[in-house]
């Protein structure tokens, strides 16, 4: 049986393209090596709570086209992301705002907060910051850095802040308002009933094969489709010809607790180095659920090794040079299309993945 498109990966990019191709009468096969659709956005219902299996996913965008596109498939609630940071039992609002500065220093007005930050910046300022620590202190001063950036960042990257390049944080979001909304985007929320329902609608009527690894029988899969949309790691596609691309990974520890409320917030970051996880997610608070139980997930940053799930590309100079060689080679392909965070070696917010997939639809399918 011949297909117009074989799509490798049932995440956002692949599923949107599959939906649009199918809608235009194309014969499509979607394969995924996991045992479920939805990629890292997969939500699993546990005791009536939609658990974000691969970490917190909070949809936000200012792109009206993207927002209206997704609203075909789901209804979003009014969840506003307002995480807090726990530093040795002290609670601070994120992103850094007037509530944070009031808790740190007792300041009340924006001018007082700005003066305090400027005082600390001047005291420790480095003309040409050589590492992340110096850059961060240049931006926000020593107190914010020590309590809210240093430990969290070191856990996230698995290195000391003094060993990390300064370009990682060219800027830090600092707000001089009493506003705890993490995102500035116009549209924000969580799909009512979880993310998986979106993918069920996107892939409705499309042939999907799970627990199916493209590389286990690549010649067969290439032979049954006119074109292949590949959304997996681009270095693996080219058999690591130019080298292995590096990632950071995550480990998750999920528990069901026999209490109705564990931490009072969906996301709590733990910013001290001695606490090994970076954050705890309490999933019920994403959807304002009234349940007698709760489900929490601790996120542990992990060293990535081949075979482990890749989450965050390490976009340093070496990896970007290697990635660019793969991406240049991919441009010359005629049978193969590439899209998504792994195929492009790029950190993507969800709304950007949707926009990129729709852009490929427009180029490839030409509104057929």
N, C-alpha and C positions, 0 to 999 in steps of 0.2 A: 504494500500500500504506500503510495506516495503522498507526501504532505507538502503544502506550500511553504510552511515554516515549522521547523523544530525549534522549540524554545527551551533552553537549558537553564532552569531555575524558576521556581514558582513564587518568587518574591514580588515586590511592587513593580519593578521595571518589566520583568517578563510577563507578569499577569496582565498588566495594562496593555502591553503590546498584543498579547494573545487575544484579549477581549476585542480590541479594535480591529485586528485582522479577521477574527471570526465574524464580527459584525458586518464586514465587507465581503463575506462569502468565502474567505480563505480557509483551507483545510489546515488545521493546527494541531500539533502534538506538544504538550508540555511535560517535561520530565524533571524530577528533583530527587536528589540522593537522600533527602530526609524522608521521614514517614508522615509528613504533613505539608500542606500548602502554607503560604504566607511568609515564608522566610523568617527573618528575625522579628517580624511584627506579629508573629503567631501568638494568639491568646488562648489559654486553656481554662475551661471552667472547672474550678475546684470549690465545692460547697457553695455554689451560687456566686462565686467571685471570679471575675475574668482576670486571670493571672498573666502578666506580661512575661512570657517564658524566657525571653532573651533580653531582659532589662526594660526599663521604663521607656515607653514611646508616647510622647505627647505631641499631638499634631498642632502645628502653628504655621501660618503663612499670611502674607499680605497680597498674595496673588489671587485675585478674584476668580480668574479662569480655573485655577487649580482647585480652589475651594468649592466652586459650583460643580466642577466635574466629579469630585468625590461625594458630594451630597446626592448624586444619583444613586449611590450604593449604600448609604448609611445616613443616620441622623446623629449629629454630634451634640454632646451635652455642653454645659457652660464651664467646664473645668478650666481654671486659671492656674498655671504652674507657679507656685510660691514655695520653693524649697527652703529649708532652713539648714544651718550648719551647726553641728554639735562639736565643740572644742572643749574637751575635758569637762563635760557637763554644762558648759556655758552655751546658750542658744543664741545664734545670730541669723538675721534675715539675709537672704540672697535674692538677687544680686546685691552687691554692696550699695546700700542706700542710706537714707537718713535714719531709719530704724537701726541699721547696723552701727552707724557712727554714734548714735545716742547711747547704745548699749556699751560700745567700746570706751567712749570718752565723756559721756554725759552732755555732749553738745546738743543744741536744740535747733539752731538755724543753719541754713546752707553755708552762710559766710563763715560761721564758726568751724564747720566741718572742713571747708576748703582750707582755712588757715591752719588747722591741725595737720592735714595731709601735707600741705606745703612745708610746714615746719619740719616734718619728718623726712620729706623728700630731700630738702636742702642739707639736712644733717648727714645723710648717707649717700648723697648723689654721686654717681659715677659717670664721667663724661662719655666714655665708650663702654657700655656694659658688655662684659665678656661672657656672661652666662644668664640663665633664667633668674637666678636670685637677684643679681644686680639690676636686671631690667625691671623686675616686679617692684623692687623697693623704689626705683626711680619713678615708677608710675603711681604707687599708692602708699608708700611709706612702710615703716618697719612693723607696726602693729597689725595692720591688715594682712601683710605678708606672712608674719610668723604664725598668726592664729588661723587664717582662712585659706592660704594658698600653699605654703611650703609643704606641709605633710601630705595634703591631698594630692598635690602634683607629683611628689616623689613616689607615692604609692602608684599613681596612675601610670607613670612612665618606668617605674622600676629602677630609677637612678636618683642620685642626689641632685638637688636643684642647681648646685654649683657645677655639675657635670652636664647639664642640659643647655642647649644653645639658647641665646636670648631671643631669637626670632619666634620661638614657640608662643610667646605672649607679647606680640607687638603692641597690643592694647588690652586693657581690662575694662569691663563695663562698670562704670561708677555713676550712680545717680544721686542727685541732691534733692530728691523728693521722698516722701513717705509712701512709696509705692513698691509693693512686694511682688508685682507681676514680673516674672522672669523674662518674658518675651515682650517685645514692642509690637508684634504683629497684630494686624487688624482682626484676623480670624484665629481662633484657638479652641481646642476641645479634645475630647476622647470619644470615639465611636460608641454609641449606646449599644451594649451587647458585645463589645469587643471588636478587635481588628479582624479576626478570622472571618467574620460575616461579610466583610467587604470582598475578600478573596473568593469566598464561595459564590458571590454574585458575579464577580469578574470572570470566573472560570466555569460558570454554569453552561453546560452544553458542549464544553471543550474536553477533548480526551486528555486525561492527566495520568501519568504513571509515576508513582512515588517509590521510594527506596530503589531508585534507578540512577546509577552513576554513568554519566556520559562517557567517562574515560574507560569504563570497563569494556565497552564495545563501540569505540568511537567510529570505526569505519562503517559499521552497520548503521548507526544513527545518521552519519553524514550521507549515507547512500539512500535514505528513505525520505529526504527532504530537499526541496530546491534551494532553500536558504536556511541558515542556522543563526538564531539569535542566542548569543552566549553571554551569560551574566555572572559567570564564575571568575576565579582568579586568573588574570590574564597571563601570568608567568606559567601557570600550569598548562594553559592552552597551548603555549609554545614550548612545552617540555623544558621550561627553565633555561632556555637557550642563552639568555643574557644574565642569568643569575636569579636567585630566589629573592622575592620582595618580602620585606619584613612587616609584621603587624604587632599590635598589642592584642592580647586576648582577655577573656573574662571567665571566671568561674562563678557559679551561682549556687547558693544554699537556700532552699525554699522550705519553709515550715508552716504548717497549719497550727494555729494556737487557739486554745479553748477560751478565748476572751474576745470581747467585742471591739476592742480598740487598743492597739499596742503603742503607737507613738503619736497619734493625733494629727499626722500629716502624711501625704502620699510619699514624699521624698525627704529623707533626712541625710545630709552628707556628714561624714565623720572626717574631720580635717586634721586630726593629730596622727602622726606617723605610726604611733604604737598600736592603734586600732587597725587591724590588717585589712578590713573591708573599707571601701570608699563610701558606700551609702547603703541604707536600708530602704526598701520600697515596701509600703503597705498598700496593697493593690486595691482594696475596697474603697479607699479615699479618692481614687480616680473617678468613681461613678456614684459616690455618695450613697453607698449601700448600707442598709440597716440589717446586719446579720449578727448572730450570736458568736460566730467564729471570725477569725481574721487570718489572712495569709500574708506572710512577710518574706522578702527575699533579700539576702545579703549579697552584695556584689564585691568580688575579689579580683582586682587586676591580676593578670597572669602573663608570664612570658609565653610568647607564641612560638610554637615549633610546628614543622610540617605535620599535618594530620589533625592539629588542634584548630578550633574554630577561629578564623580571622575576624577581628572586629574593627580595629582602628589602624589605618595605614600609618606607617612611620615616615612621614613626608620630610625626611631630612635630605641633604644634598645627594648622598650616595643612592638612596632608594629612588629619588625622583629621576636621577640620571638613568638608572636601570629601567624604571617604568616608561620613560620617554622612548627608549629603544623599542619596547614592546608596542607602545601606542603608535609609533611611526610605522611599524611593520603592519599593524592592524589596518591602517588607512588604505593599504594596497589590496586588501581582500575584496573579493566580489561575492563570494558565496556566504561569507560570515559577517554578521553584525555583532557589535559589542556595546553593552550598556550596563549601567549600575556601578555601585561603589567598588566592587571587586574587579570588574572588567576594566574600569577606568582608573583604578588605584587612587580613589578620591573619597574623602569623607563627605557624605551627602546627608543633609537633612531630608526628611521624608517628602516635604513639599517640592524640593529640588529634584528628587527622583521622579516624581509625577510629571513635573514640567519637562524634564529631559526625555522621558518615555513618550510623552505626547509630541515632542519635537521630532523624535525619530519616526513616529507614526506619520506625521505630516510629510517628512522627507521620503520615507520608504513606500508608503501606501498611496501617497499623492491623492488623498480624498477619493479613493476608488469607491 
